[in-house]
Amino acid sequence: MSEILIRGAGHVMTMNDARDELRGADILLRDGVIAAIGAGLETSGEVVEAGGCVVTPGLVNTHHHLYQTLTRAVPGGQDALLFGWLKTLYPIWAKFGPEEMFVSAQVGLAELALSGCSLSSDHLYLFPNGARLEDTIHAAAEVGLRFHPTRGAMSIGESDGGLPPDSLVEEEGAILEDCIRVIDGFHDASEGAMCRVGVAPCSPFSVSRELMRDAALLARDKGVMLHTHLAENDEDIAYSEAQFGCRPGQYAEDLGWIGADVWHAHCVKLDGAEIDLFARSRTGVAHCPCSNCRLGSGIAPVRAMRDAGVPVGLGVDGSASNDAGNIALEARQAMLLQRVARGADAMSAREALEIATRGGADVLGRPDCGRIAVGKRADIAVWDISGVESAGSWDPAALLLAGPVKVRDLFVEGRSVVREGRIVTVDLPMVVERQNALAQRLMG
């Protein structure tokens, strides 16, 4: 039996069903689960003092392209809109192989962990030079994060009117076969699973309607979730209307891409009818505010989505379009952008934190995560508010207004991943050195 007692937390943001906020509480973690919450708890295991700290559920990242941590701030892509940005980066990504996928995933997941993230999805949609989805799965196992990788794909290359170069697309039958392989090999449907696999054709402009439909049928046959990009910017809407004769929401509905087992990235340009469709069908959205700013895509209508009942989580998106992977900063940006669009009372710091925790967990179909409650998974972030970022704050729980964006301690499934602000599962300086060497090689 493994136990850790988090003792005397200054403020606990539980994100439970009642949204309770506790002061001076202890949290007992036992065998990967939150075993007890209260005062004066005891343990024969390790004690972690949390006096003067804010404790939250581990944050949840619902959209990423981990391989892109090798292509941050690439010249030529720094000031481009989405389609031009992709055209710049595709030839670089075509040089990747298994080592690049593995190391970039390690770096991206470690960066997320340091920002308090305990559960991350990933959307990997290109597999050059022998790369496979499990390159990222093995990286997540080493870093120690709960992981929801998705087997993405592109099947329409430039010669067929698509955006990606022909060298990065795959034959659709082979795509579906490999989806079956990785689901059978790595997907764990049980409560508390450390790895679940989803099916994720890249986007409506890089795969056929047939693949989108077949992917949905396959995912439902296998009982896994579906993910893709949708309605990201004005170019995206224009493409959908020109190629399919309808808006993205109608396209998704026609092909079976709505429902509680589906989540779409971005959705910046959803209109009122599409928001209502997503709310009725419980279709999830991964909101990526920093990437949407960086690429000039716009401000997603998150306030309208939330008010309508659309499940919304946060995503850092790929580090080639962010260029950071800090989910705490993403939560703050989400709050600020809604205020820019709708006024200072459009989103509170507490609501943004809720979206970053239980909101994201619900989008990923993980009600066992994203809350601090007895019986939920022991994914806990401890934030030290004794530093300069919180000095003078009257409300320590308003973490996203005046608080650190780097976590002190992070526990995933009751195991330490970050302690005293340092990753303890991998040799991060060595990983970063390896990453920088790979980036230099790609530049050559």
C-alpha positions as CSV (number, residue, x, y, z in Angstrom):
1,M,0.0,0.0,0.0
2,S,1.4,3.4,-1.1
3,E,0.3,6.5,0.8
4,I,1.1,10.2,0.7
5,L,-0.5,12.8,3.0
6,I,-0.7,16.4,1.7
7,R,-1.0,18.2,5.0
8,G,-2.5,21.5,6.0
9,A,-3.1,23.0,2.6
10,G,-3.7,26.7,2.8
11,H,-6.5,26.6,0.3
12,V,-7.9,23.6,-1.6
13,M,-9.8,24.3,-4.9
14,T,-11.6,21.0,-5.0
15,M,-13.6,21.4,-8.3
16,N,-16.0,18.8,-6.9
17,D,-19.7,18.8,-7.7
18,A,-20.3,21.5,-5.1
19,R,-17.1,23.5,-6.1
20,D,-16.1,23.5,-2.4
21,E,-13.1,25.5,-1.3
22,L,-11.4,24.2,1.8
23,R,-8.9,25.8,4.2
24,G,-6.3,24.0,6.2
25,A,-7.3,20.6,4.8
26,D,-5.4,17.4,4.5
27,I,-5.6,15.1,1.5
28,L,-4.7,11.4,1.8
29,L,-3.5,9.7,-1.4
30,R,-3.6,5.9,-1.3
31,D,-2.8,3.5,-4.2
32,G,-3.5,6.1,-6.9
33,V,-6.8,7.3,-5.4
34,I,-7.9,10.2,-3.1
35,A,-8.7,8.2,0.0
36,A,-9.7,10.9,2.5
37,I,-10.0,14.7,2.8
38,G,-10.3,16.4,6.1
39,A,-8.4,17.7,9.1
40,G,-5.9,15.8,11.3
41,L,-5.5,12.9,8.9
42,E,-2.7,10.5,9.6
43,T,-0.5,8.2,7.5
44,S,2.4,5.8,7.9
45,G,3.6,7.0,4.5
46,E,5.2,10.3,3.3
47,V,3.9,13.7,4.5
48,V,4.1,16.7,2.2
49,E,3.6,19.9,4.0
50,A,1.2,22.3,2.1
51,G,0.8,25.2,4.5
52,G,0.5,28.5,2.7
53,C,-0.1,26.6,-0.6
54,V,-3.0,26.5,-3.0
55,V,-3.9,22.9,-4.0
56,T,-5.9,22.1,-7.1
57,P,-6.7,19.1,-9.2
58,G,-4.0,18.4,-11.8
59,L,-4.7,20.5,-14.8
60,V,-5.9,18.9,-18.1
61,N,-4.6,19.6,-21.6
62,T,-7.1,18.6,-24.3
63,H,-5.1,19.4,-27.4
64,H,-1.4,19.2,-28.3
65,H,1.0,18.3,-31.1
66,L,3.9,17.2,-29.0
67,Y,6.2,16.7,-31.9
68,Q,6.2,20.4,-32.6
69,T,8.4,21.2,-29.5
70,L,11.2,20.7,-32.0
71,T,10.0,23.5,-34.2
72,R,9.4,26.5,-32.0
73,A,9.7,30.0,-33.5
74,V,10.7,28.8,-37.0
75,P,11.5,31.7,-39.3
76,G,8.9,32.0,-42.1
77,G,6.2,30.6,-39.8
78,Q,6.4,33.2,-37.1
79,D,4.0,35.7,-38.7
80,A,1.9,33.5,-41.0
81,L,-1.8,32.5,-40.9
82,L,-2.7,28.9,-40.4
83,F,-2.4,27.6,-44.0
84,G,0.8,29.5,-44.8
85,W,2.2,28.4,-41.4
86,L,1.5,24.8,-42.3
87,K,3.1,25.1,-45.7
88,T,6.3,26.4,-44.1
89,L,6.5,23.6,-41.5
90,Y,5.4,20.5,-43.4
91,P,8.8,20.1,-45.2
92,I,10.6,20.3,-41.8
93,W,8.3,17.7,-40.1
94,A,8.9,15.4,-43.1
95,K,12.4,14.9,-41.8
96,F,11.3,13.5,-38.4
97,G,11.6,10.0,-37.3
98,P,11.1,7.9,-34.1
99,E,13.8,9.7,-32.1
100,E,12.4,13.1,-32.9
101,M,8.9,12.0,-31.9
102,F,10.1,10.5,-28.6
103,V,12.3,13.3,-27.5
104,S,9.9,16.1,-28.5
105,A,7.2,14.3,-26.5
106,Q,9.4,14.0,-23.5
107,V,10.1,17.8,-23.6
108,G,6.5,18.8,-24.2
109,L,5.1,16.6,-21.4
110,A,7.8,17.7,-19.0
111,E,6.9,21.3,-19.8
112,L,3.2,20.6,-19.2
113,A,4.0,18.8,-15.9
114,L,5.9,21.9,-14.6
115,S,2.8,23.9,-15.3
116,G,0.6,21.6,-13.2
117,C,-0.7,19.4,-15.9
118,S,-1.4,15.7,-14.9
119,L,-3.4,14.6,-18.0
120,S,-2.7,15.5,-21.6
121,S,-4.1,14.4,-24.9
122,D,-1.9,14.5,-28.1
123,H,-2.9,14.7,-31.7
124,L,-0.2,13.0,-33.9
125,Y,-1.2,13.0,-37.5
126,L,2.1,12.4,-39.4
127,F,4.4,9.4,-39.3
128,P,7.4,10.0,-41.4
129,N,10.5,7.7,-41.6
130,G,9.1,4.9,-39.4
131,A,7.7,7.0,-36.6
132,R,4.7,5.5,-34.8
133,L,2.2,6.6,-32.1
134,E,3.9,4.5,-29.4
135,D,7.0,6.7,-29.7
136,T,4.9,9.3,-27.8
137,I,3.2,6.7,-25.5
138,H,6.6,5.5,-24.3
139,A,7.7,9.1,-23.6
140,A,4.6,9.7,-21.5
141,A,5.2,6.6,-19.5
142,E,8.7,7.8,-18.6
143,V,7.6,11.3,-17.7
144,G,4.7,9.9,-15.7
145,L,1.7,11.9,-17.1
146,R,-1.7,10.4,-17.7
147,F,-1.9,10.3,-21.5
148,H,-4.6,10.3,-24.2
149,P,-2.8,10.1,-27.5
150,T,-4.8,10.1,-30.7
151,R,-3.9,8.3,-33.9
152,G,-4.2,11.1,-36.4
153,A,-3.8,11.0,-40.2
154,M,-3.5,12.9,-43.5
155,S,-4.6,11.2,-46.7
156,I,-5.0,14.1,-49.3
157,G,-1.7,15.5,-50.5
158,E,-0.9,18.5,-52.7
159,S,-1.3,16.5,-55.9
160,D,-5.0,15.8,-54.9
161,G,-5.7,19.4,-53.9
162,G,-4.8,19.0,-50.2
163,L,-2.4,21.1,-48.1
164,P,0.3,18.6,-47.0
165,P,3.0,17.4,-49.3
166,D,2.4,13.9,-50.8
167,S,5.3,12.5,-48.7
168,L,3.4,13.0,-45.5
169,V,0.1,11.4,-46.5
170,E,-0.9,7.8,-46.0
171,E,-3.2,5.4,-47.8
172,E,-6.6,5.3,-46.0
173,G,-6.8,1.6,-45.6
174,A,-3.4,1.5,-43.9
175,I,-4.5,4.4,-41.6
176,L,-7.5,2.4,-40.4
177,E,-5.4,-0.8,-39.9
178,D,-2.9,1.1,-37.8
179,C,-5.7,2.7,-35.7
180,I,-6.8,-0.8,-34.9
181,R,-3.3,-1.9,-34.0
182,V,-2.6,1.0,-31.6
183,I,-6.0,0.7,-29.9
184,D,-5.6,-3.0,-29.4
185,G,-2.1,-2.5,-28.2
186,F,-2.3,0.5,-25.9
187,H,-5.9,1.6,-25.1
188,D,-7.0,1.0,-21.5
189,A,-10.7,1.6,-21.0
190,S,-10.7,1.0,-17.2
191,E,-11.2,3.7,-14.6
192,G,-7.8,5.2,-13.6
193,A,-6.2,4.3,-16.9
194,M,-2.9,5.9,-17.6
195,C,-3.3,5.6,-21.4
196,R,-6.3,5.8,-23.6
197,V,-6.1,6.0,-27.4
198,G,-8.3,8.0,-29.7
199,V,-8.9,8.2,-33.5
200,A,-8.1,11.6,-35.0
201,P,-8.0,12.3,-38.8
202,C,-6.2,15.6,-38.9
203,S,-8.8,18.0,-40.4
204,P,-11.4,18.3,-43.1
205,F,-8.8,19.8,-45.5
206,S,-6.3,16.9,-45.2
207,V,-8.5,13.7,-45.3
208,S,-11.5,12.5,-47.3
209,R,-15.1,12.5,-46.3
210,E,-14.9,8.7,-46.5
211,L,-12.0,8.5,-44.0
212,M,-13.9,10.8,-41.6
213,R,-16.9,8.6,-41.8
214,D,-15.0,5.3,-41.6
215,A,-12.9,6.6,-38.6
216,A,-16.1,7.4,-36.7
217,L,-17.5,3.9,-37.4
218,L,-14.2,2.3,-36.3
219,A,-13.9,4.4,-33.1
220,R,-17.4,3.6,-32.0
221,D,-16.9,-0.1,-32.8
222,K,-13.8,0.0,-30.6
223,G,-15.3,2.2,-27.9
224,V,-12.7,5.0,-28.2
225,M,-13.1,8.8,-28.6
226,L,-12.8,10.9,-31.8
227,H,-10.9,14.1,-32.3
228,T,-10.0,16.5,-35.1
229,H,-9.6,20.2,-35.9
230,L,-12.7,22.2,-36.8
231,A,-13.7,25.8,-37.7
232,E,-10.3,27.1,-36.7
233,N,-10.3,30.4,-38.7
234,D,-11.9,32.1,-41.7
235,E,-9.8,30.1,-44.2
236,D,-11.2,27.0,-42.6
237,I,-14.8,28.1,-43.0
238,A,-14.2,29.2,-46.6
239,Y,-12.6,25.8,-47.5
240,S,-15.6,24.0,-46.0
241,E,-18.1,26.0,-47.8
242,A,-16.3,25.8,-51.1
243,Q,-15.4,22.0,-50.9
244,F,-18.4,20.6,-49.0
245,G,-21.1,23.2,-49.6
246,C,-21.8,23.6,-45.9
247,R,-20.3,25.0,-42.7
248,P,-18.0,22.8,-40.5
249,G,-20.8,22.0,-38.0
250,Q,-23.0,20.5,-40.7
251,Y,-20.0,18.6,-42.1
252,A,-19.3,17.1,-38.7
253,E,-22.9,16.2,-38.1
254,D,-23.3,14.6,-41.6
255,L,-20.3,12.3,-41.0
256,G,-21.1,11.3,-37.4
257,W,-18.7,13.6,-35.8
258,I,-20.9,14.8,-33.0
259,G,-21.6,13.3,-29.6
260,A,-20.1,12.9,-26.1
261,D,-17.4,10.7,-27.6
262,V,-16.2,13.5,-29.9
263,W,-14.1,16.6,-29.2
264,H,-13.0,19.2,-31.7
265,A,-10.0,21.5,-31.4
266,H,-10.3,25.3,-31.8
267,C,-13.9,26.0,-33.0
268,V,-13.1,29.6,-33.1
269,K,-15.6,30.3,-35.8
270,L,-18.6,28.3,-34.6
271,D,-21.9,30.2,-35.2
272,G,-24.9,30.1,-33.0
273,A,-26.5,27.1,-34.7
274,E,-23.3,25.1,-34.4
275,I,-23.0,26.0,-30.7
276,D,-26.5,24.8,-30.2
277,L,-25.7,21.6,-32.1
278,F,-22.7,20.9,-29.9
279,A,-24.6,21.6,-26.7
280,R,-27.5,19.3,-27.7
281,S,-25.1,16.5,-28.7
282,R,-22.6,17.1,-25.8
283,T,-19.8,17.4,-28.3
284,G,-16.7,18.7,-26.7
285,V,-14.4,21.6,-27.6
286,A,-10.6,22.0,-26.9
287,H,-10.1,25.8,-26.6
288,C,-6.6,26.9,-27.6
289,P,-6.4,30.6,-26.8
290,C,-2.7,31.3,-27.2
291,S,-2.4,29.4,-30.5
292,N,-5.5,31.2,-31.8
293,C,-3.8,34.5,-30.9
294,R,-0.4,33.5,-32.4
295,L,-2.0,32.5,-35.7
296,G,-4.4,35.4,-35.8
297,S,-7.4,33.0,-35.9
298,G,-9.6,35.0,-33.6
299,I,-11.3,34.6,-30.2
300,A,-13.4,31.5,-29.7
301,P,-16.9,32.1,-28.4
302,V,-16.2,30.3,-25.1
303,R,-18.7,32.3,-23.1
304,A,-21.5,31.5,-25.5
305,M,-20.4,27.8,-25.6
306,R,-20.4,27.5,-21.8
307,D,-23.7,29.3,-21.4
308,A,-25.3,26.9,-23.9
309,G,-23.8,23.8,-22.2
310,V,-21.1,22.8,-24.6
311,P,-18.3,20.9,-22.7
312,V,-15.1,23.0,-23.0
313,G,-11.6,22.2,-22.0
314,L,-8.2,23.9,-22.7
315,G,-5.4,23.0,-25.0
316,V,-1.9,24.4,-25.4
317,D,-1.9,23.3,-29.1
318,G,1.5,22.6,-30.7
319,S,4.6,24.4,-29.7
320,A,5.1,25.6,-33.3
321,S,2.0,27.8,-32.9
322,N,2.0,28.8,-29.2
323,D,5.1,28.6,-28.7
324,A,4.9,27.5,-25.1
325,G,3.3,24.5,-23.5
326,N,2.2,25.9,-20.1
327,I,-1.5,25.0,-19.4
328,A,-1.7,27.5,-16.5
329,L,-0.8,30.3,-18.8
330,E,-3.4,29.0,-21.2
331,A,-6.1,29.2,-18.5
332,R,-5.2,32.8,-17.8
333,Q,-5.2,33.7,-21.5
334,A,-8.7,32.0,-21.9
335,M,-10.0,34.2,-19.1
336,L,-8.4,37.4,-20.5
337,L,-9.6,36.8,-24.0
338,Q,-13.3,36.4,-23.0
339,R,-13.0,39.6,-21.1
340,V,-11.6,41.4,-24.1
341,A,-14.5,40.1,-26.2
342,R,-17.3,40.3,-23.7
343,G,-16.3,42.6,-20.8
344,A,-14.5,42.3,-17.5
345,D,-17.2,40.1,-15.9
346,A,-17.2,37.6,-18.8
347,M,-15.1,35.0,-17.1
348,S,-13.8,34.7,-13.5
349,A,-10.5,33.3,-12.5
350,R,-12.3,30.4,-10.8
351,E,-14.3,29.6,-13.9
352,A,-11.1,29.5,-16.0
353,L,-9.5,27.2,-13.5
354,E,-12.6,25.0,-13.6
355,I,-12.3,24.7,-17.4
356,A,-8.6,23.8,-17.0
357,T,-9.4,21.0,-14.5
358,R,-12.8,19.2,-14.5
359,G,-13.8,20.9,-17.8
360,G,-10.9,19.3,-19.6
361,A,-11.3,16.0,-17.8
362,D,-15.0,15.8,-18.9
363,V,-14.1,16.6,-22.5
364,L,-11.7,13.7,-22.5
365,G,-14.3,11.4,-21.0
366,R,-12.5,11.2,-17.6
367,P,-14.9,12.0,-14.8
368,D,-12.4,10.1,-12.6
369,C,-10.0,13.0,-13.0
370,G,-10.1,16.8,-12.7
371,R,-11.6,17.0,-9.1
372,I,-10.4,16.6,-5.6
373,A,-12.9,14.2,-4.1
374,V,-12.8,10.9,-2.3
375,G,-12.6,8.1,-4.9
376,K,-11.2,10.2,-7.7
377,R,-7.7,9.7,-9.1
378,A,-4.8,11.1,-7.0
379,D,-3.8,13.8,-9.6
380,I,-2.9,16.8,-7.4
381,A,-1.1,20.1,-8.1
382,V,0.4,22.1,-5.2
383,W,1.1,25.7,-5.9
384,D,3.5,27.7,-3.6
385,I,2.0,31.2,-3.3
386,S,4.8,32.6,-1.0
387,G,6.6,34.1,-3.9
388,V,6.6,37.5,-5.6
389,E,3.8,36.6,-8.0
390,S,1.2,36.4,-5.2
391,A,2.7,39.0,-2.8
392,G,-0.1,41.3,-1.7
393,S,-2.9,39.1,-3.1
394,W,-6.1,39.3,-1.1
395,D,-7.5,36.1,-2.6
396,P,-5.0,33.3,-2.9
397,A,-7.6,31.1,-4.6
398,A,-7.7,33.6,-7.6
399,L,-4.6,31.8,-8.8
400,L,-4.9,32.9,-12.4
401,L,-5.0,36.6,-11.4
402,A,-2.0,36.6,-9.0
403,G,-0.2,33.4,-8.7
404,P,2.7,31.2,-10.0
405,V,2.5,29.5,-13.4
406,K,5.0,26.8,-12.3
407,V,3.8,24.2,-9.9
408,R,5.7,23.3,-6.7
409,D,4.6,19.6,-6.5
410,L,2.6,17.5,-8.9
411,F,1.3,14.0,-8.2
412,V,-0.2,11.8,-10.9
413,E,-1.9,8.5,-9.8
414,G,-0.4,9.3,-6.4
415,R,3.2,9.3,-7.7
416,S,5.5,12.3,-7.6
417,V,6.3,13.8,-11.0
418,V,7.4,17.3,-9.9
419,R,8.8,18.0,-6.4
420,E,10.0,21.5,-5.3
421,G,9.6,22.7,-8.9
422,R,11.7,20.0,-10.5
423,I,10.8,17.0,-12.7
424,V,11.8,13.9,-10.7
425,T,10.9,11.2,-13.3
426,V,13.4,12.0,-16.0
427,D,16.8,13.8,-16.3
428,L,15.3,16.9,-17.8
429,P,18.6,18.8,-18.6
430,M,19.8,15.7,-20.5
431,V,16.5,15.5,-22.4
432,V,16.7,19.3,-23.3
433,E,20.3,18.9,-24.5
434,R,19.2,16.0,-26.7
435,Q,16.3,18.0,-28.0
436,N,18.4,21.0,-28.9
437,A,20.9,18.7,-30.8
438,L,18.0,17.3,-32.8
439,A,16.7,20.8,-33.6
440,Q,20.2,21.8,-34.8
441,R,20.3,18.7,-37.1
442,L,16.9,19.7,-38.6
443,M,18.2,23.2,-39.3
444,G,21.2,21.8,-41.2
